[in-house]
Structures are given as C-alpha cells and as structure tokens.
C-alpha cells in the first residue's frame, strides 16, 4: 500500500483507533513519516490542532529514542507520539 493523503470522502470511512489532535508546542507542523523513525521518508505534514485518527499501533525507535504512533487519517503514516494529544 502506498502512503497517500486521504480524500475528505475517505476520511469519513476511517474507523478504529482514537481521534487525537496534533500539538507540536511550536509554530512548526508535525512531520508524518512512512515508518516509525526519523530515518523514514517524510510523506506529509500536519498543522497544529489537526485531528488525526490513530490505528492503535505504537513503536519505539531506539535509534532516535522516540515513540511513534501510526495514524490512518488524514494520512496513513507515523507521527512522533509526543506531538499528539490524546
């Protein structure tokens, strides 16, 4: 499955996980990556206070020392867990 931004019509059909908001605590957007770590390519970004839907999957990356949360809307990808209010 290739990573892509979901269309508004697709977002209505997403289920599972939890709805949480992005909060970077800075003016910068949160980076969405194709995998759980900074070594994975960036596939998008999310402005502060954007609602996302998580899949329930988390992963710890020992290389960057962060926990990552998988999201499935509005992108299918991974965001650093500290950037999500849940």
PDB file of N, CA, C and O in Angstrom:
ATOM      1  N   UNK A   1       0.849  -1.184   0.000  1.00  0.00           N
ATOM      2  CA  UNK A   1       0.000   0.000   0.000  1.00  0.00           C
ATOM      3  C   UNK A   1       0.882   1.230   0.000  1.00  0.00           C
ATOM      4  O   UNK A   1       1.768   1.359   0.844  1.00  0.00           O
ATOM      5  N   UNK A   2       0.650   2.131  -0.933  1.00  0.00           N
ATOM      6  CA  UNK A   2       1.443   3.360  -0.962  1.00  0.00           C
ATOM      7  C   UNK A   2       0.821   4.388  -0.024  1.00  0.00           C
ATOM      8  O   UNK A   2      -0.397   4.460   0.137  1.00  0.00           O
ATOM      9  N   UNK A   3       1.690   5.172   0.584  1.00  0.00           N
ATOM     10  CA  UNK A   3       1.223   6.196   1.507  1.00  0.00           C
ATOM     11  C   UNK A   3       0.629   7.348   0.709  1.00  0.00           C
ATOM     12  O   UNK A   3       1.202   7.766  -0.297  1.00  0.00           O
ATOM     13  N   UNK A   4      -0.498   7.857   1.142  1.00  0.00           N
ATOM     14  CA  UNK A   4      -1.131   8.983   0.467  1.00  0.00           C
ATOM     15  C   UNK A   4      -2.010   9.722   1.446  1.00  0.00           C
ATOM     16  O   UNK A   4      -2.422   9.185   2.474  1.00  0.00           O
ATOM     17  N   UNK A   5      -2.288  10.963   1.108  1.00  0.00           N
ATOM     18  CA  UNK A   5      -3.242  11.727   1.900  1.00  0.00           C
ATOM     19  C   UNK A   5      -4.629  11.262   1.502  1.00  0.00           C
ATOM     20  O   UNK A   5      -4.937  11.132   0.317  1.00  0.00           O
ATOM     21  N   UNK A   6      -5.458  11.014   2.494  1.00  0.00           N
ATOM     22  CA  UNK A   6      -6.820  10.579   2.215  1.00  0.00           C
ATOM     23  C   UNK A   6      -7.670  11.754   1.754  1.00  0.00           C
ATOM     24  O   UNK A   6      -7.471  12.887   2.194  1.00  0.00           O
ATOM     25  N   UNK A   7      -8.594  11.484   0.888  1.00  0.00           N
ATOM     26  CA  UNK A   7      -9.565  12.498   0.480  1.00  0.00           C
ATOM     27  C   UNK A   7     -10.596  12.662   1.582  1.00  0.00           C
ATOM     28  O   UNK A   7     -10.766  11.762   2.406  1.00  0.00           O
ATOM     29  N   UNK A   8     -11.286  13.793   1.612  1.00  0.00           N
ATOM     30  CA  UNK A   8     -12.309  14.018   2.630  1.00  0.00           C
ATOM     31  C   UNK A   8     -13.334  12.894   2.637  1.00  0.00           C
ATOM     32  O   UNK A   8     -13.795  12.487   3.703  1.00  0.00           O
ATOM     33  N   UNK A   9     -13.697  12.387   1.467  1.00  0.00           N
ATOM     34  CA  UNK A   9     -14.682  11.307   1.397  1.00  0.00           C
ATOM     35  C   UNK A   9     -14.131  10.027   2.021  1.00  0.00           C
ATOM     36  O   UNK A   9     -14.885   9.260   2.619  1.00  0.00           O
ATOM     37  N   UNK A  10     -12.822   9.787   1.888  1.00  0.00           N
ATOM     38  CA  UNK A  10     -12.203   8.610   2.506  1.00  0.00           C
ATOM     39  C   UNK A  10     -12.172   8.741   4.019  1.00  0.00           C
ATOM     40  O   UNK A  10     -12.382   7.756   4.727  1.00  0.00           O
ATOM     41  N   UNK A  11     -11.912   9.948   4.529  1.00  0.00           N
ATOM     42  CA  UNK A  11     -11.792  10.159   5.965  1.00  0.00           C
ATOM     43  C   UNK A  11     -13.078   9.795   6.701  1.00  0.00           C
ATOM     44  O   UNK A  11     -13.031   9.372   7.856  1.00  0.00           O
ATOM     45  N   UNK A  12     -14.209   9.955   6.052  1.00  0.00           N
ATOM     46  CA  UNK A  12     -15.482   9.638   6.686  1.00  0.00           C
ATOM     47  C   UNK A  12     -15.621   8.143   6.950  1.00  0.00           C
ATOM     48  O   UNK A  12     -16.396   7.736   7.816  1.00  0.00           O
ATOM     49  N   UNK A  13     -14.877   7.324   6.210  1.00  0.00           N
ATOM     50  CA  UNK A  13     -14.987   5.878   6.331  1.00  0.00           C
ATOM     51  C   UNK A  13     -13.902   5.254   7.216  1.00  0.00           C
ATOM     52  O   UNK A  13     -13.859   4.032   7.357  1.00  0.00           O
ATOM     53  N   UNK A  14     -13.040   6.059   7.805  1.00  0.00           N
ATOM     54  CA  UNK A  14     -11.966   5.541   8.643  1.00  0.00           C
ATOM     55  C   UNK A  14     -12.530   5.208  10.019  1.00  0.00           C
ATOM     56  O   UNK A  14     -13.285   5.987  10.600  1.00  0.00           O
ATOM     57  N   UNK A  15     -12.155   4.048  10.525  1.00  0.00           N
ATOM     58  CA  UNK A  15     -12.599   3.671  11.860  1.00  0.00           C
ATOM     59  C   UNK A  15     -11.447   3.027  12.613  1.00  0.00           C
ATOM     60  O   UNK A  15     -10.409   2.711  12.031  1.00  0.00           O
ATOM     61  N   UNK A  16     -11.639   2.836  13.909  1.00  0.00           N
ATOM     62  CA  UNK A  16     -10.607   2.233  14.732  1.00  0.00           C
ATOM     63  C   UNK A  16      -9.719   3.287  15.346  1.00  0.00           C
ATOM     64  O   UNK A  16      -9.725   4.443  14.922  1.00  0.00           O
ATOM     65  N   UNK A  17      -8.952   2.886  16.347  1.00  0.00           N
ATOM     66  CA  UNK A  17      -8.047   3.822  16.982  1.00  0.00           C
ATOM     67  C   UNK A  17      -8.786   4.911  17.726  1.00  0.00           C
ATOM     68  O   UNK A  17      -9.937   4.745  18.130  1.00  0.00           O
ATOM     69  N   UNK A  18      -8.108   6.018  17.896  1.00  0.00           N
ATOM     70  CA  UNK A  18      -8.673   7.147  18.625  1.00  0.00           C
ATOM     71  C   UNK A  18      -8.440   8.428  17.840  1.00  0.00           C
ATOM     72  O   UNK A  18      -7.463   8.542  17.099  1.00  0.00           O
ATOM     73  N   UNK A  19      -9.322   9.370  18.003  1.00  0.00           N
ATOM     74  CA  UNK A  19      -9.135  10.686  17.399  1.00  0.00           C
ATOM     75  C   UNK A  19      -8.371  11.556  18.382  1.00  0.00           C
ATOM     76  O   UNK A  19      -8.786  11.721  19.530  1.00  0.00           O
ATOM     77  N   UNK A  20      -7.260  12.109  17.933  1.00  0.00           N
ATOM     78  CA  UNK A  20      -6.423  12.968  18.766  1.00  0.00           C
ATOM     79  C   UNK A  20      -5.996  14.174  17.946  1.00  0.00           C
ATOM     80  O   UNK A  20      -6.082  14.167  16.718  1.00  0.00           O
ATOM     81  N   UNK A  21      -5.534  15.207  18.637  1.00  0.00           N
ATOM     82  CA  UNK A  21      -5.078  16.414  17.966  1.00  0.00           C
ATOM     83  C   UNK A  21      -3.563  16.506  17.959  1.00  0.00           C
ATOM     84  O   UNK A  21      -2.893  16.077  18.898  1.00  0.00           O
ATOM     85  N   UNK A  22      -3.035  17.076  16.878  1.00  0.00           N
ATOM     86  CA  UNK A  22      -1.613  17.377  16.772  1.00  0.00           C
ATOM     87  C   UNK A  22      -1.321  18.609  17.614  1.00  0.00           C
ATOM     88  O   UNK A  22      -2.064  19.589  17.561  1.00  0.00           O
ATOM     89  N   UNK A  23      -0.239  18.569  18.394  1.00  0.00           N
ATOM     90  CA  UNK A  23       0.217  19.741  19.133  1.00  0.00           C
ATOM     91  C   UNK A  23       1.732  19.663  19.248  1.00  0.00           C
ATOM     92  O   UNK A  23       2.262  18.925  20.079  1.00  0.00           O
ATOM     93  N   UNK A  24       2.430  20.433  18.406  1.00  0.00           N
ATOM     94  CA  UNK A  24       3.892  20.419  18.398  1.00  0.00           C
ATOM     95  C   UNK A  24       4.472  21.335  19.478  1.00  0.00           C
ATOM     96  O   UNK A  24       5.676  21.301  19.733  1.00  0.00           O
ATOM     97  N   UNK A  25       3.642  22.140  20.103  1.00  0.00           N
ATOM     98  CA  UNK A  25       4.069  23.128  21.110  1.00  0.00           C
ATOM     99  C   UNK A  25       4.995  24.178  20.500  1.00  0.00           C
ATOM    100  O   UNK A  25       5.699  24.886  21.220  1.00  0.00           O
ATOM    101  N   UNK A  26       4.993  24.275  19.178  1.00  0.00           N
ATOM    102  CA  UNK A  26       5.760  25.283  18.433  1.00  0.00           C
ATOM    103  C   UNK A  26       4.910  25.693  17.233  1.00  0.00           C
ATOM    104  O   UNK A  26       3.872  25.083  16.976  1.00  0.00           O
ATOM    105  N   UNK A  27       5.335  26.714  16.498  1.00  0.00           N
ATOM    106  CA  UNK A  27       4.599  27.067  15.274  1.00  0.00           C
ATOM    107  C   UNK A  27       4.804  26.072  14.129  1.00  0.00           C
ATOM    108  O   UNK A  27       4.115  26.158  13.112  1.00  0.00           O
ATOM    109  N   UNK A  28       5.731  25.137  14.276  1.00  0.00           N
ATOM    110  CA  UNK A  28       6.034  24.200  13.198  1.00  0.00           C
ATOM    111  C   UNK A  28       4.995  23.085  13.093  1.00  0.00           C
ATOM    112  O   UNK A  28       4.358  22.710  14.077  1.00  0.00           O
ATOM    113  N   UNK A  29       4.843  22.568  11.876  1.00  0.00           N
ATOM    114  CA  UNK A  29       3.949  21.441  11.630  1.00  0.00           C
ATOM    115  C   UNK A  29       4.586  20.139  12.123  1.00  0.00           C
ATOM    116  O   UNK A  29       5.806  20.043  12.256  1.00  0.00           O
ATOM    117  N   UNK A  30       3.754  19.155  12.385  1.00  0.00           N
ATOM    118  CA  UNK A  30       4.237  17.808  12.719  1.00  0.00           C
ATOM    119  C   UNK A  30       4.552  17.078  11.421  1.00  0.00           C
ATOM    120  O   UNK A  30       3.802  17.165  10.449  1.00  0.00           O
ATOM    121  N   UNK A  31       5.655  16.366  11.417  1.00  0.00           N
ATOM    122  CA  UNK A  31       6.068  15.599  10.245  1.00  0.00           C
ATOM    123  C   UNK A  31       5.420  14.215  10.295  1.00  0.00           C
ATOM    124  O   UNK A  31       5.428  13.554  11.333  1.00  0.00           O
ATOM    125  N   UNK A  32       4.863  13.787   9.171  1.00  0.00           N
ATOM    126  CA  UNK A  32       4.325  12.435   9.029  1.00  0.00           C
ATOM    127  C   UNK A  32       5.339  11.646   8.211  1.00  0.00           C
ATOM    128  O   UNK A  32       5.758  12.083   7.139  1.00  0.00           O
ATOM    129  N   UNK A  33       5.735  10.474   8.724  1.00  0.00           N
ATOM    130  CA  UNK A  33       6.744   9.655   8.060  1.00  0.00           C
ATOM    131  C   UNK A  33       6.158   8.319   7.629  1.00  0.00           C
ATOM    132  O   UNK A  33       5.126   7.887   8.144  1.00  0.00           O
ATOM    133  N   UNK A  34       6.819   7.676   6.691  1.00  0.00           N
ATOM    134  CA  UNK A  34       6.326   6.401   6.169  1.00  0.00           C
ATOM    135  C   UNK A  34       6.543   5.247   7.141  1.00  0.00           C
ATOM    136  O   UNK A  34       5.931   4.191   6.982  1.00  0.00           O
ATOM    137  N   UNK A  35       7.391   5.425   8.131  1.00  0.00           N
ATOM    138  CA  UNK A  35       7.657   4.411   9.139  1.00  0.00           C
ATOM    139  C   UNK A  35       7.963   5.059  10.472  1.00  0.00           C
ATOM    140  O   UNK A  35       8.061   6.283  10.554  1.00  0.00           O
ATOM    141  N   UNK A  36       8.114   4.262  11.517  1.00  0.00           N
ATOM    142  CA  UNK A  36       8.295   4.790  12.872  1.00  0.00           C
ATOM    143  C   UNK A  36       9.742   5.191  13.192  1.00  0.00           C
ATOM    144  O   UNK A  36      10.447   4.474  13.902  1.00  0.00           O
ATOM    145  N   UNK A  37      10.175   6.337  12.665  1.00  0.00           N
ATOM    146  CA  UNK A  37      11.510   6.836  12.965  1.00  0.00           C
ATOM    147  C   UNK A  37      11.914   7.937  12.012  1.00  0.00           C
ATOM    148  O   UNK A  37      11.352   8.071  10.925  1.00  0.00           O
ATOM    149  N   UNK A  38      12.902   8.734  12.430  1.00  0.00           N
ATOM    150  CA  UNK A  38      13.321   9.868  11.591  1.00  0.00           C
ATOM    151  C   UNK A  38      14.102   9.424  10.361  1.00  0.00           C
ATOM    152  O   UNK A  38      14.330  10.229   9.458  1.00  0.00           O
ATOM    153  N   UNK A  39      14.514   8.168  10.306  1.00  0.00           N
ATOM    154  CA  UNK A  39      15.221   7.678   9.123  1.00  0.00           C
ATOM    155  C   UNK A  39      14.259   7.351   7.977  1.00  0.00           C
ATOM    156  O   UNK A  39      14.699   7.147   6.846  1.00  0.00           O
ATOM    157  N   UNK A  40      12.948   7.298   8.258  1.00  0.00           N
ATOM    158  CA  UNK A  40      11.953   7.033   7.217  1.00  0.00           C
ATOM    159  C   UNK A  40      11.608   8.334   6.491  1.00  0.00           C
ATOM    160  O   UNK A  40      11.649   9.409   7.089  1.00  0.00           O
ATOM    161  N   UNK A  41      11.268   8.239   5.206  1.00  0.00           N
ATOM    162  CA  UNK A  41      10.954   9.451   4.441  1.00  0.00           C
ATOM    163  C   UNK A  41       9.715  10.185   4.965  1.00  0.00           C
ATOM    164  O   UNK A  41       8.769   9.572   5.460  1.00  0.00           O
ATOM    165  N   UNK A  42       9.751  11.509   4.839  1.00  0.00           N
ATOM    166  CA  UNK A  42       8.590  12.325   5.165  1.00  0.00           C
ATOM    167  C   UNK A  42       7.574  12.187   4.043  1.00  0.00           C
ATOM    168  O   UNK A  42       7.912  12.317   2.867  1.00  0.00           O
ATOM    169  N   UNK A  43       6.315  11.920   4.419  1.00  0.00           N
ATOM    170  CA  UNK A  43       5.267  11.789   3.397  1.00  0.00           C
ATOM    171  C   UNK A  43       4.245  12.919   3.483  1.00  0.00           C
ATOM    172  O   UNK A  43       3.372  13.039   2.624  1.00  0.00           O
ATOM    173  N   UNK A  44       4.355  13.744   4.522  1.00  0.00           N
ATOM    174  CA  UNK A  44       3.432  14.861   4.674  1.00  0.00           C
ATOM    175  C   UNK A  44       3.705  15.601   5.963  1.00  0.00           C
ATOM    176  O   UNK A  44       4.642  15.289   6.698  1.00  0.00           O
ATOM    177  N   UNK A  45       2.866  16.589   6.222  1.00  0.00           N
ATOM    178  CA  UNK A  45       2.957  17.332   7.479  1.00  0.00           C
ATOM    179  C   UNK A  45       1.561  17.736   7.917  1.00  0.00           C
ATOM    180  O   UNK A  45       0.635  17.826   7.112  1.00  0.00           O
ATOM    181  N   UNK A  46       1.435  17.979   9.220  1.00  0.00           N
ATOM    182  CA  UNK A  46       0.132  18.309   9.796  1.00  0.00           C
ATOM    183  C   UNK A  46       0.254  19.564  10.652  1.00  0.00           C
ATOM    184  O   UNK A  46       1.088  19.609  11.556  1.00  0.00           O
ATOM    185  N   UNK A  47      -0.557  20.580  10.385  1.00  0.00           N
ATOM    186  CA  UNK A  47      -0.546  21.779  11.221  1.00  0.00           C
ATOM    187  C   UNK A  47      -1.054  21.470  12.633  1.00  0.00           C
ATOM    188  O   UNK A  47      -1.797  20.512  12.848  1.00  0.00           O
ATOM    189  N   UNK A  48      -0.641  22.295  13.576  1.00  0.00           N
ATOM    190  CA  UNK A  48      -1.144  22.174  14.942  1.00  0.00           C
ATOM    191  C   UNK A  48      -2.666  22.138  14.955  1.00  0.00           C
ATOM    192  O   UNK A  48      -3.329  22.800  14.157  1.00  0.00           O
ATOM    193  N   UNK A  49      -3.198  21.355  15.875  1.00  0.00           N
ATOM    194  CA  UNK A  49      -4.618  21.218  16.159  1.00  0.00           C
ATOM    195  C   UNK A  49      -5.400  20.491  15.061  1.00  0.00           C
ATOM    196  O   UNK A  49      -6.631  20.502  15.057  1.00  0.00           O
ATOM    197  N   UNK A  50      -4.673  19.854  14.127  1.00  0.00           N
ATOM    198  CA  UNK A  50      -5.318  18.981  13.158  1.00  0.00           C
ATOM    199  C   UNK A  50      -5.747  17.709  13.885  1.00  0.00           C
ATOM    200  O   UNK A  50      -4.978  17.152  14.667  1.00  0.00           O
ATOM    201  N   UNK A  51      -6.964  17.252  13.633  1.00  0.00           N
ATOM    202  CA  UNK A  51      -7.430  15.983  14.200  1.00  0.00           C
ATOM    203  C   UNK A  51      -6.915  14.852  13.341  1.00  0.00           C
ATOM    204  O   UNK A  51      -6.993  14.908  12.114  1.00  0.00           O
ATOM    205  N   UNK A  52      -6.384  13.818  13.988  1.00  0.00           N
ATOM    206  CA  UNK A  52      -5.930  12.621  13.286  1.00  0.00           C
ATOM    207  C   UNK A  52      -6.586  11.407  13.927  1.00  0.00           C
ATOM    208  O   UNK A  52      -7.027  11.457  15.075  1.00  0.00           O
ATOM    209  N   UNK A  53      -6.643  10.326  13.176  1.00  0.00           N
ATOM    210  CA  UNK A  53      -7.162   9.072  13.704  1.00  0.00           C
ATOM    211  C   UNK A  53      -5.999   8.108  13.815  1.00  0.00           C
ATOM    212  O   UNK A  53      -5.291   7.877  12.835  1.00  0.00           O
ATOM    213  N   UNK A  54      -5.792   7.542  14.995  1.00  0.00           N
ATOM    214  CA  UNK A  54      -4.701   6.599  15.203  1.00  0.00           C
ATOM    215  C   UNK A  54      -5.185   5.178  14.947  1.00  0.00           C
ATOM    216  O   UNK A  54      -6.384   4.900  14.985  1.00  0.00           O
ATOM    217  N   UNK A  55      -4.239   4.288  14.687  1.00  0.00           N
ATOM    218  CA  UNK A  55      -4.586   2.888  14.444  1.00  0.00           C
ATOM    219  C   UNK A  55      -4.519   2.055  15.716  1.00  0.00           C
ATOM    220  O   UNK A  55      -5.024   0.934  15.759  1.00  0.00           O
ATOM    221  N   UNK A  56      -3.890   2.609  16.756  1.00  0.00           N
ATOM    222  CA  UNK A  56      -3.659   1.847  17.973  1.00  0.00           C
ATOM    223  C   UNK A  56      -2.264   1.239  18.017  1.00  0.00           C
ATOM    224  O   UNK A  56      -1.862   0.672  19.033  1.00  0.00           O
ATOM    225  N   UNK A  57      -1.519   1.355  16.908  1.00  0.00           N
ATOM    226  CA  UNK A  57      -0.152   0.830  16.855  1.00  0.00           C
ATOM    227  C   UNK A  57       0.845   1.893  17.293  1.00  0.00           C
ATOM    228  O   UNK A  57       0.786   3.034  16.835  1.00  0.00           O
ATOM    229  N   UNK A  58       1.758   1.518  18.179  1.00  0.00           N
ATOM    230  CA  UNK A  58       2.873   2.390  18.556  1.00  0.00           C
ATOM    231  C   UNK A  58       4.157   1.586  18.423  1.00  0.00           C
ATOM    232  O   UNK A  58       4.151   0.356  18.461  1.00  0.00           O
ATOM    233  N   UNK A  59       5.250   2.308  18.267  1.00  0.00           N
ATOM    234  CA  UNK A  59       6.542   1.655  18.113  1.00  0.00           C
ATOM    235  C   UNK A  59       7.619   2.533  18.722  1.00  0.00           C
ATOM    236  O   UNK A  59       7.589   3.755  18.572  1.00  0.00           O
ATOM    237  N   UNK A  60       8.571   1.915  19.409  1.00  0.00           N
ATOM    238  CA  UNK A  60       9.711   2.642  19.950  1.00  0.00           C
ATOM    239  C   UNK A  60      10.884   2.453  18.996  1.00  0.00           C
ATOM    240  O   UNK A  60      11.187   1.330  18.593  1.00  0.00           O
ATOM    241  N   UNK A  61      11.541   3.550  18.638  1.00  0.00           N
ATOM    242  CA  UNK A  61      12.697   3.505  17.760  1.00  0.00           C
ATOM    243  C   UNK A  61      13.930   3.818  18.587  1.00  0.00           C
ATOM    244  O   UNK A  61      14.107   4.950  19.035  1.00  0.00           O
ATOM    245  N   UNK A  62      14.781   2.828  18.792  1.00  0.00           N
ATOM    246  CA  UNK A  62      15.961   3.022  19.640  1.00  0.00           C
ATOM    247  C   UNK A  62      16.994   3.945  18.996  1.00  0.00           C
ATOM    248  O   UNK A  62      17.823   4.519  19.701  1.00  0.00           O
ATOM    249  N   UNK A  63      16.959   4.098  17.680  1.00  0.00           N
ATOM    250  CA  UNK A  63      17.909   4.981  17.008  1.00  0.00           C
ATOM    251  C   UNK A  63      17.637   6.448  17.310  1.00  0.00           C
ATOM    252  O   UNK A  63      18.574   7.219  17.516  1.00  0.00           O
ATOM    253  N   UNK A  64      16.368   6.844  17.337  1.00  0.00           N
ATOM    254  CA  UNK A  64      16.064   8.249  17.621  1.00  0.00           C
ATOM    255  C   UNK A  64      15.496   8.459  19.024  1.00  0.00           C
ATOM    256  O   UNK A  64      15.251   9.596  19.427  1.00  0.00           O
ATOM    257  N   UNK A  65      15.284   7.371  19.772  1.00  0.00           N
ATOM    258  CA  UNK A  65      14.831   7.482  21.159  1.00  0.00           C
ATOM    259  C   UNK A  65      13.414   7.981  21.332  1.00  0.00           C
ATOM    260  O   UNK A  65      13.079   8.551  22.371  1.00  0.00           O
ATOM    261  N   UNK A  66      12.576   7.774  20.329  1.00  0.00           N
ATOM    262  CA  UNK A  66      11.187   8.265  20.385  1.00  0.00           C
ATOM    263  C   UNK A  66      10.199   7.125  20.227  1.00  0.00           C
ATOM    264  O   UNK A  66      10.486   6.091  19.623  1.00  0.00           O
ATOM    265  N   UNK A  67       9.022   7.357  20.797  1.00  0.00           N
ATOM    266  CA  UNK A  67       7.865   6.507  20.499  1.00  0.00           C
ATOM    267  C   UNK A  67       7.137   7.136  19.324  1.00  0.00           C
ATOM    268  O   UNK A  67       7.066   8.359  19.202  1.00  0.00           O
ATOM    269  N   UNK A  68       6.604   6.293  18.469  1.00  0.00           N
ATOM    270  CA  UNK A  68       5.886   6.734  17.279  1.00  0.00           C
ATOM    271  C   UNK A  68       4.496   6.109  17.284  1.00  0.00           C
ATOM    272  O   UNK A  68       4.310   4.968  17.706  1.00  0.00           O
ATOM    273  N   UNK A  69       3.521   6.886  16.803  1.00  0.00           N
ATOM    274  CA  UNK A  69       2.133   6.429  16.715  1.00  0.00           C
ATOM    275  C   UNK A  69       1.731   6.372  15.247  1.00  0.00           C
ATOM    276  O   UNK A  69       1.965   7.308  14.483  1.00  0.00           O
ATOM    277  N   UNK A  70       1.124   5.256  14.874  1.00  0.00           N
ATOM    278  CA  UNK A  70       0.646   5.122  13.498  1.00  0.00           C
ATOM    279  C   UNK A  70      -0.711   5.792  13.375  1.00  0.00           C
ATOM    280  O   UNK A  70      -1.580   5.624  14.231  1.00  0.00           O
ATOM    281  N   UNK A  71      -0.885   6.554  12.300  1.00  0.00           N
ATOM    282  CA  UNK A  71      -2.174   7.204  12.022  1.00  0.00           C
ATOM    283  C   UNK A  71      -2.703   6.705  10.681  1.00  0.00           C
ATOM    284  O   UNK A  71      -1.948   6.255   9.819  1.00  0.00           O
ATOM    285  N   UNK A  72      -4.030   6.799  10.534  1.00  0.00           N
ATOM    286  CA  UNK A  72      -4.618   6.401   9.255  1.00  0.00           C
ATOM    287  C   UNK A  72      -5.510   7.473   8.655  1.00  0.00           C
ATOM    288  O   UNK A  72      -6.164   7.232   7.640  1.00  0.00           O
ATOM    289  N   UNK A  73      -5.551   8.627   9.248  1.00  0.00           N
ATOM    290  CA  UNK A  73      -6.262   9.760   8.657  1.00  0.00           C
ATOM    291  C   UNK A  73      -5.731  11.032   9.307  1.00  0.00           C
ATOM    292  O   UNK A  73      -5.576  11.050  10.528  1.00  0.00           O
ATOM    293  N   UNK A  74      -5.450  12.071   8.579  1.00  0.00           N
ATOM    294  CA  UNK A  74      -5.657  12.247   7.143  1.00  0.00           C
ATOM    295  C   UNK A  74      -4.568  11.632   6.256  1.00  0.00           C
ATOM    296  O   UNK A  74      -4.699  11.667   5.033  1.00  0.00           O
ATOM    297  N   UNK A  75      -3.524  11.083   6.820  1.00  0.00           N
ATOM    298  CA  UNK A  75      -2.506  10.328   6.098  1.00  0.00           C
ATOM    299  C   UNK A  75      -2.423   8.934   6.714  1.00  0.00           C
ATOM    300  O   UNK A  75      -2.844   8.727   7.852  1.00  0.00           O
ATOM    301  N   UNK A  76      -1.884   7.989   5.964  1.00  0.00           N
ATOM    302  CA  UNK A  76      -1.508   6.709   6.534  1.00  0.00           C
ATOM    303  C   UNK A  76      -0.009   6.777   6.727  1.00  0.00           C
ATOM    304  O   UNK A  76       0.744   6.727   5.755  1.00  0.00           O
ATOM    305  N   UNK A  77       0.445   6.893   7.992  1.00  0.00           N
ATOM    306  CA  UNK A  77       1.859   7.042   8.271  1.00  0.00           C
ATOM    307  C   UNK A  77       2.106   7.051   9.764  1.00  0.00           C
ATOM    308  O   UNK A  77       1.294   6.545  10.539  1.00  0.00           O
ATOM    309  N   UNK A  78       3.232   7.629  10.172  1.00  0.00           N
ATOM    310  CA  UNK A  78       3.666   7.632  11.571  1.00  0.00           C
ATOM    311  C   UNK A  78       4.028   9.038  12.008  1.00  0.00           C
ATOM    312  O   UNK A  78       4.630   9.802  11.253  1.00  0.00           O
ATOM    313  N   UNK A  79       3.648   9.378  13.262  1.00  0.00           N
ATOM    314  CA  UNK A  79       3.936  10.677  13.861  1.00  0.00           C
ATOM    315  C   UNK A  79       4.568  10.429  15.233  1.00  0.00           C
ATOM    316  O   UNK A  79       4.166   9.508  15.943  1.00  0.00           O
ATOM    317  N   UNK A  80       5.553  11.248  15.604  1.00  0.00           N
ATOM    318  CA  UNK A  80       6.149  11.121  16.940  1.00  0.00           C
ATOM    319  C   UNK A  80       5.039  11.259  17.970  1.00  0.00           C
ATOM    320  O   UNK A  80       4.254  12.207  17.920  1.00  0.00           O
ATOM    321  N   UNK A  81       4.971  10.326  18.895  1.00  0.00           N
ATOM    322  CA  UNK A  81       3.874  10.262  19.867  1.00  0.00           C
ATOM    323  C   UNK A  81       3.766  11.511  20.736  1.00  0.00           C
ATOM    324  O   UNK A  81       2.669  11.877  21.157  1.00  0.00           O
ATOM    325  N   UNK A  82       4.892  12.168  21.009  1.00  0.00           N
ATOM    326  CA  UNK A  82       4.869  13.367  21.861  1.00  0.00           C
ATOM    327  C   UNK A  82       4.155  14.533  21.190  1.00  0.00           C
ATOM    328  O   UNK A  82       3.861  15.533  21.846  1.00  0.00           O
ATOM    329  N   UNK A  83       3.872  14.423  19.901  1.00  0.00           N
ATOM    330  CA  UNK A  83       3.215  15.509  19.178  1.00  0.00           C
ATOM    331  C   UNK A  83       1.703  15.332  19.089  1.00  0.00           C
ATOM    332  O   UNK A  83       1.017  16.103  18.419  1.00  0.00           O
ATOM    333  N   UNK A  84       1.191  14.306  19.774  1.00  0.00           N
ATOM    334  CA  UNK A  84      -0.241  14.020  19.737  1.00  0.00           C
ATOM    335  C   UNK A  84      -0.842  14.127  21.125  1.00  0.00           C
ATOM    336  O   UNK A  84      -0.348  13.518  22.074  1.00  0.00           O
ATOM    337  N   UNK A  85      -1.910  14.902  21.242  1.00  0.00           N
ATOM    338  CA  UNK A  85      -2.664  14.988  22.498  1.00  0.00           C
ATOM    339  C   UNK A  85      -3.777  13.978  22.445  1.00  0.00           C
ATOM    340  O   UNK A  85      -4.608  14.006  21.537  1.00  0.00           O
ATOM    341  N   UNK A  86      -3.802  13.086  23.412  1.00  0.00           N
ATOM    342  CA  UNK A  86      -4.852  12.078  23.347  1.00  0.00           C
ATOM    343  C   UNK A  86      -5.465  11.768  24.660  1.00  0.00           C
ATOM    344  O   UNK A  86      -6.365  10.932  24.738  1.00  0.00           O
TER     345      UNK A  86
END
